[in-house]
Amino acid sequence: MNTIFTVFKKELLDTLRDRRTLLTAILLPALLLPFLMYGITKVTKTMVEKEKAKKLKIAILDSPDDFISRIDTAKFELISGMDLEKGRDQILSDSLDALMAFANGYTKAIANNQTGNVNVWYKSTNLSVRDKMTTLIEDYEEGILDQRIVDLGLSKSAIDPIEMRRYDIAPKKEQIGKMAGGFLPYLFIIFCFMGCMYPALDLITGEKERGTIETLLTVPASRFSILMGKVITIALIGLASAGMTILGLFVAIKFMPDIPADFLEALGNIVNTKFVIMLFAMLIPLSIFFAGSLSAIVVGAKSFKEAQSIATPLSFIVIIPAALALTPGIELNWTTAMIPILNMALATKEIVAGTIQNGHYIVIVLSLIVLAILAVLISFRQFSKEGMVLK
């Protein structure tokens, strides 16, 4: 055990001297989340304000007079001298936002208490155009309906017998957990993997390329002790990377402006001591699994560049199951609890929402521990081969 600790101290010191590792594993995860949340909040707020203030250019064909009089000229600019073909061309060229045409027989249909047709052309890529046009027509329709009710001697309650009232009793914590809980583990897992990857490349293949691996193997220590010292170092850097991401989340929650107060309060209640402990109970075996797997994969590479070309595509294998947790309909159950990486992402979402089942959580932690042990054993088997370790 003393030998493993000695190797660990030596490798950790060498790793912390590497600026690239410090940048990618420590600094970047700590800064990314605050900047990401700030950027998303700022952009979203700017776009919403811009869309609200935007004055739509619309053309209207064969409109009844009472419709034109209802249009709010502060929100809409009426473009005249337009026909159907020209209007559609101008929408495609972004010179016009929407074209509305009242169908033949519209006025007669409305007068006979029937349904009149209104056609609207627009580009869905122009944000809020559809909503604003729908609101415009619905307001006009409401006026027609009110008049029909008066003409027929009815009341609104007579033609609208049922009013459904919805009451969402899901706690704010659960709502936010289901919404944001799938995105957070995506960041933790990716940065844990990236934090493991660069030290693995340097401590395994980089040392071989520098010619120092032969010297290390001559010391009175077993290969298992040497490998475990390296694996623990790699796993610790990956764990630190994930931890810095959590720290970045705390900073974002604490100092981020323009976040709704109720959302901020709910996030603050989510990111607590229990959340951190349960998360790290999964992150520790996951980081060892990444460290052992990467060590086994890159040990046979002859150069740092070759190892990098092998390890980098593996990030996509990690991303896919992590991203699946964001897919609607994929929930944590006894089947998904056994799928590596996906199980942790789903469990984190349930922990954030406060709906995690103890049985599922225990199975996930145990499965990650088993995977970590298997990864280390495979890595040791590879590390024991002379042809793999020596150039």
C-alpha positions as CSV (number, residue, x, y, z in Angstrom):
1,M,0.0,0.0,0.0
2,N,2.9,2.3,0.8
3,T,4.3,1.7,-2.7
4,I,0.9,2.6,-4.3
5,F,0.8,5.8,-2.3
6,T,4.4,6.7,-3.2
7,V,3.7,6.2,-7.0
8,F,0.4,8.2,-6.5
9,K,2.2,11.2,-5.0
10,K,4.9,11.2,-7.7
11,E,2.3,11.0,-10.5
12,L,0.0,13.5,-9.0
13,L,2.8,16.0,-8.6
14,D,3.9,15.5,-12.2
15,T,0.3,15.9,-13.4
16,L,-0.4,19.1,-11.5
17,R,2.7,20.6,-13.2
18,D,1.1,20.1,-16.6
19,R,-0.7,23.4,-17.5
20,R,-2.9,21.6,-20.1
21,T,-4.3,19.4,-17.4
22,L,-4.9,22.3,-15.0
23,L,-6.7,24.2,-17.8
24,T,-8.9,21.3,-19.1
25,A,-9.6,19.5,-15.8
26,I,-9.7,22.3,-13.2
27,L,-10.2,25.8,-14.7
28,L,-12.5,25.1,-17.6
29,P,-15.1,23.0,-15.6
30,A,-15.2,25.7,-12.9
31,L,-15.8,28.5,-15.4
32,L,-18.0,26.8,-18.0
33,L,-21.2,26.4,-16.1
34,P,-21.4,30.0,-14.8
35,F,-20.6,31.4,-18.3
36,L,-23.0,28.9,-19.9
37,M,-25.9,29.8,-17.6
38,Y,-25.1,33.5,-17.9
39,G,-25.0,33.3,-21.7
40,I,-28.2,31.3,-22.0
41,T,-30.1,33.6,-19.6
42,K,-28.8,36.7,-21.4
43,V,-29.5,35.5,-24.9
44,T,-32.9,34.2,-24.0
45,K,-33.9,37.5,-22.3
46,T,-32.6,39.5,-25.2
47,M,-34.4,37.4,-27.8
48,V,-37.7,37.6,-25.8
49,E,-37.5,41.4,-25.5
50,K,-36.6,41.7,-29.2
51,E,-39.5,39.5,-30.3
52,K,-41.9,41.5,-28.1
53,A,-40.8,44.8,-29.5
54,K,-40.7,43.6,-33.1
55,K,-43.3,45.2,-35.4
56,L,-44.5,42.6,-37.9
57,K,-44.9,43.5,-41.5
58,I,-48.1,41.8,-42.8
59,A,-50.2,42.0,-45.9
60,I,-53.9,41.3,-45.9
61,L,-56.0,40.3,-48.9
62,D,-59.8,40.6,-49.2
63,S,-60.2,41.7,-45.6
64,P,-63.5,42.8,-44.2
65,D,-63.4,46.5,-43.0
66,D,-64.1,45.6,-39.3
67,F,-61.0,43.4,-39.2
68,I,-58.6,46.2,-40.4
69,S,-60.0,48.5,-37.8
70,R,-59.1,46.0,-35.0
71,I,-55.4,45.8,-35.9
72,D,-53.0,47.4,-33.4
73,T,-50.7,49.5,-35.6
74,A,-48.1,49.5,-32.8
75,K,-47.6,45.8,-33.3
76,F,-48.3,45.4,-37.0
77,E,-47.3,47.3,-40.1
78,L,-49.8,46.9,-43.0
79,I,-48.2,46.5,-46.4
80,S,-50.5,47.3,-49.3
81,G,-50.3,46.6,-53.0
82,M,-49.7,42.9,-52.5
83,D,-51.0,39.8,-54.3
84,L,-50.6,36.1,-53.3
85,E,-47.6,35.3,-55.4
86,K,-45.7,38.5,-54.6
87,G,-46.5,38.1,-50.9
88,R,-45.2,34.6,-50.7
89,D,-42.0,35.6,-52.5
90,Q,-41.4,38.5,-50.1
91,I,-42.0,36.2,-47.1
92,L,-39.3,33.8,-48.5
93,S,-36.9,36.8,-48.9
94,D,-37.7,38.1,-45.4
95,S,-39.2,41.4,-46.8
96,L,-42.6,40.4,-45.4
97,D,-43.4,38.5,-42.1
98,A,-46.8,37.2,-43.0
99,L,-49.6,37.2,-45.6
100,M,-53.2,36.8,-44.6
101,A,-56.0,36.1,-47.2
102,F,-59.7,35.8,-46.4
103,A,-61.2,33.1,-48.6
104,N,-64.0,33.6,-51.1
105,G,-67.4,33.7,-49.5
106,Y,-65.9,34.6,-46.1
107,T,-68.3,37.5,-45.4
108,K,-71.3,35.5,-46.5
109,A,-70.4,32.6,-44.3
110,I,-69.9,34.8,-41.2
111,A,-73.2,36.6,-41.9
112,N,-75.0,33.2,-42.0
113,N,-73.4,32.1,-38.7
114,Q,-71.2,29.6,-40.5
115,T,-67.4,29.2,-40.5
116,G,-65.3,31.4,-42.7
117,N,-61.8,30.4,-43.9
118,V,-58.7,32.6,-43.4
119,N,-55.4,31.5,-44.9
120,V,-52.0,32.6,-43.4
121,W,-48.6,32.2,-44.9
122,Y,-45.4,32.7,-42.9
123,K,-42.0,31.2,-42.1
124,S,-41.8,29.2,-38.9
125,T,-38.1,30.2,-38.7
126,N,-39.2,33.7,-37.9
127,L,-39.8,33.5,-34.1
128,S,-43.2,34.4,-32.7
129,V,-44.8,35.2,-36.1
130,R,-47.2,32.3,-35.8
131,D,-48.2,33.2,-32.2
132,K,-48.8,36.8,-33.0
133,M,-50.8,36.0,-36.1
134,T,-52.8,33.4,-34.2
135,T,-53.5,35.9,-31.4
136,L,-54.6,38.5,-34.0
137,I,-57.2,36.2,-35.5
138,E,-58.4,34.8,-32.2
139,D,-59.1,38.3,-30.9
140,Y,-61.1,39.0,-34.0
141,E,-62.9,35.7,-33.7
142,E,-63.8,36.4,-30.1
143,G,-65.6,39.6,-31.3
144,I,-67.6,37.7,-33.9
145,L,-68.5,35.1,-31.3
146,D,-69.7,37.7,-28.8
147,Q,-71.9,39.3,-31.5
148,R,-73.4,35.9,-32.5
149,I,-74.2,35.2,-28.8
150,V,-76.1,38.5,-28.6
151,D,-77.9,37.9,-32.0
152,L,-79.0,34.4,-31.0
153,G,-80.1,35.4,-27.5
154,L,-77.6,33.0,-25.8
155,S,-75.0,33.4,-23.1
156,K,-71.4,32.3,-23.1
157,S,-72.1,29.6,-20.5
158,A,-74.7,28.1,-22.8
159,I,-72.2,27.4,-25.5
160,D,-69.3,26.7,-23.2
161,P,-70.7,24.2,-20.7
162,I,-67.4,22.8,-19.3
163,E,-64.5,24.8,-17.9
164,M,-61.6,22.7,-17.0
165,R,-59.3,24.0,-14.3
166,R,-55.8,22.6,-14.0
167,Y,-53.9,22.4,-10.8
168,D,-50.2,21.4,-10.9
169,I,-49.4,20.0,-7.5
170,A,-45.9,18.9,-8.4
171,P,-43.4,20.6,-6.0
172,K,-41.1,23.2,-7.6
173,K,-38.1,21.1,-6.8
174,E,-39.5,18.2,-8.8
175,Q,-40.5,20.4,-11.7
176,I,-37.0,21.9,-11.9
177,G,-35.4,18.5,-11.3
178,K,-37.1,16.9,-14.2
179,M,-36.3,19.9,-16.4
180,A,-32.7,20.6,-15.4
181,G,-31.7,17.3,-13.8
182,G,-31.0,15.7,-17.1
183,F,-28.7,18.4,-18.3
184,L,-26.5,18.6,-15.1
185,P,-25.2,15.0,-15.2
186,Y,-24.4,15.4,-18.8
187,L,-21.8,18.0,-17.8
188,F,-20.5,16.1,-14.8
189,I,-20.0,12.9,-16.8
190,I,-18.4,14.6,-19.8
191,F,-15.9,16.6,-17.6
192,C,-15.2,13.6,-15.5
193,F,-14.2,11.7,-18.6
194,M,-12.2,14.6,-20.1
195,G,-10.5,15.1,-16.7
196,C,-9.4,11.4,-16.8
197,M,-8.4,11.4,-20.5
198,Y,-5.5,13.8,-20.5
199,P,-3.7,12.5,-17.4
200,A,-4.2,8.9,-18.8
201,L,-2.5,10.0,-22.1
202,D,0.3,11.6,-20.3
203,L,0.9,9.1,-17.5
204,I,0.7,6.0,-19.7
205,T,1.6,6.8,-23.3
206,G,3.4,10.0,-22.6
207,E,5.8,8.3,-20.1
208,K,6.4,5.6,-22.7
209,E,7.2,8.2,-25.4
210,R,9.5,10.0,-23.0
211,G,11.4,6.8,-22.2
212,T,10.8,7.1,-18.4
213,I,8.5,4.1,-18.2
214,E,11.5,1.7,-18.3
215,T,13.1,3.5,-15.3
216,L,9.9,3.3,-13.3
217,L,9.6,-0.4,-14.0
218,T,13.0,-1.0,-12.5
219,V,12.1,0.2,-9.0
220,P,11.3,-2.5,-6.4
221,A,7.5,-2.2,-6.9
222,S,5.0,-4.6,-8.5
223,R,3.4,-3.6,-11.8
224,F,0.0,-3.6,-10.0
225,S,1.3,-1.1,-7.5
226,I,2.6,1.1,-10.3
227,L,-0.6,0.9,-12.3
228,M,-2.8,1.5,-9.2
229,G,-0.8,4.7,-8.4
230,K,-1.4,5.9,-11.9
231,V,-5.1,4.9,-12.0
232,I,-5.8,6.6,-8.7
233,T,-4.1,9.8,-10.0
234,I,-6.1,9.7,-13.2
235,A,-9.4,9.0,-11.4
236,L,-8.6,11.8,-8.9
237,I,-8.1,14.4,-11.6
238,G,-11.4,13.2,-13.3
239,L,-13.2,13.5,-10.0
240,A,-11.7,16.9,-9.4
241,S,-12.9,18.0,-12.8
242,A,-16.5,16.9,-12.0
243,G,-16.1,18.5,-8.6
244,M,-15.1,21.8,-10.2
245,T,-18.2,21.6,-12.4
246,I,-20.3,21.3,-9.2
247,L,-18.5,24.3,-7.7
248,G,-19.2,26.2,-10.9
249,L,-22.9,25.4,-10.4
250,F,-22.8,26.8,-6.9
251,V,-21.2,30.0,-8.2
252,A,-23.8,30.3,-10.9
253,I,-26.7,29.9,-8.5
254,K,-25.1,32.3,-6.0
255,F,-24.2,35.2,-8.3
256,M,-26.1,34.8,-11.5
257,P,-28.3,37.8,-12.4
258,D,-31.7,37.7,-14.2
259,I,-32.7,34.3,-12.9
260,P,-36.2,34.1,-11.5
261,A,-36.3,34.2,-7.7
262,D,-38.4,31.0,-7.4
263,F,-36.2,29.1,-9.8
264,L,-33.1,30.3,-8.0
265,E,-34.6,29.3,-4.6
266,A,-35.5,25.8,-5.9
267,L,-32.0,25.3,-7.4
268,G,-30.5,26.3,-4.1
269,N,-32.6,23.7,-2.3
270,I,-31.6,21.1,-4.8
271,V,-27.8,21.6,-4.6
272,N,-27.4,20.6,-1.0
273,T,-25.1,18.3,1.0
274,K,-27.2,15.2,0.4
275,F,-27.1,15.9,-3.4
276,V,-23.3,16.2,-3.4
277,I,-22.8,13.1,-1.3
278,M,-25.1,10.9,-3.4
279,L,-23.6,12.3,-6.6
280,F,-20.0,11.7,-5.5
281,A,-20.9,8.1,-4.4
282,M,-21.5,7.5,-8.1
283,L,-18.8,9.7,-9.5
284,I,-16.0,8.0,-7.6
285,P,-16.5,4.5,-9.1
286,L,-17.3,6.1,-12.5
287,S,-14.0,8.0,-12.5
288,I,-12.1,4.8,-11.6
289,F,-13.9,3.1,-14.4
290,F,-12.9,5.8,-16.8
291,A,-9.3,5.8,-15.5
292,G,-9.0,2.0,-15.8
293,S,-10.7,1.9,-19.3
294,L,-8.5,4.7,-20.7
295,S,-5.4,3.2,-19.3
296,A,-6.2,-0.2,-20.9
297,I,-7.0,1.4,-24.2
298,V,-4.0,3.8,-24.6
299,V,-1.3,1.5,-23.1
300,G,-0.6,0.0,-26.5
301,A,-0.2,3.3,-28.3
302,K,3.4,4.1,-29.4
303,S,3.0,7.9,-29.2
304,F,1.0,10.6,-27.4
305,K,-0.6,11.6,-30.7
306,E,-1.6,8.0,-31.5
307,A,-3.1,7.6,-28.0
308,Q,-5.0,10.9,-28.4
309,S,-6.4,9.7,-31.8
310,I,-7.6,6.5,-30.1
311,A,-9.0,8.1,-26.9
312,T,-10.7,11.2,-28.3
313,P,-13.5,9.3,-30.3
314,L,-14.4,7.5,-27.0
315,S,-15.9,10.7,-25.8
316,F,-18.8,10.2,-28.2
317,I,-19.4,6.8,-26.6
318,V,-19.7,8.6,-23.3
319,I,-21.8,11.4,-24.7
320,I,-24.5,9.2,-26.3
321,P,-25.8,7.4,-23.1
322,A,-25.5,10.7,-21.1
323,A,-27.5,12.5,-23.8
324,L,-30.2,9.8,-23.8
325,A,-31.1,10.9,-20.3
326,L,-32.4,14.1,-21.9
327,T,-34.8,12.1,-24.1
328,P,-38.5,12.3,-23.0
329,G,-39.8,8.9,-22.1
330,I,-36.6,7.4,-20.9
331,E,-37.0,6.9,-17.1
332,L,-35.0,5.2,-14.4
333,N,-36.2,1.6,-13.9
334,W,-34.6,-1.8,-13.2
335,T,-33.5,-2.1,-16.8
336,T,-31.9,1.4,-17.3
337,A,-30.3,1.1,-13.8
338,M,-28.0,-1.5,-15.3
339,I,-26.9,0.6,-18.3
340,P,-23.5,2.3,-17.6
341,I,-23.5,6.1,-17.7
342,L,-27.2,6.3,-18.6
343,N,-28.0,4.9,-15.2
344,M,-26.0,7.7,-13.4
345,A,-27.5,10.4,-15.6
346,L,-31.0,9.2,-14.9
347,A,-30.3,8.7,-11.2
348,T,-28.9,12.3,-10.9
349,K,-32.1,13.6,-12.5
350,E,-34.2,11.7,-9.9
351,I,-32.0,12.9,-7.1
352,V,-32.4,16.5,-8.1
353,A,-36.2,15.9,-8.4
354,G,-36.3,14.2,-5.0
355,T,-37.9,11.1,-6.5
356,I,-35.0,8.6,-6.4
357,Q,-35.8,5.1,-5.1
358,N,-33.3,3.6,-2.7
359,G,-33.3,0.3,-4.5
360,H,-32.4,1.8,-7.9
361,Y,-29.7,4.0,-6.4
362,I,-28.0,1.0,-4.6
363,V,-28.1,-1.1,-7.8
364,I,-26.5,1.8,-9.7
365,V,-23.7,2.4,-7.2
366,L,-23.0,-1.4,-7.0
367,S,-23.0,-1.7,-10.8
368,L,-20.5,1.2,-11.1
369,I,-18.2,-0.4,-8.5
370,V,-18.3,-3.7,-10.4
371,L,-17.4,-1.9,-13.7
372,A,-14.6,0.0,-12.0
373,I,-13.1,-3.2,-10.7
374,L,-13.4,-4.9,-14.1
375,A,-11.8,-1.9,-15.8
376,V,-8.8,-1.9,-13.4
377,L,-8.3,-5.7,-13.9
378,I,-8.4,-5.3,-17.7
379,S,-6.0,-2.4,-17.4
380,F,-3.6,-4.5,-15.2
381,R,-3.7,-7.3,-17.7
382,Q,-2.7,-5.0,-20.5
383,F,-0.1,-3.3,-18.4
384,S,1.5,-6.7,-17.5
385,K,2.3,-7.4,-21.2
386,E,5.8,-6.3,-22.1
387,G,4.9,-5.6,-25.7
388,M,2.2,-3.2,-24.6
389,V,4.2,-1.2,-22.0
390,L,7.6,-1.0,-23.7
391,K,8.3,0.6,-27.1
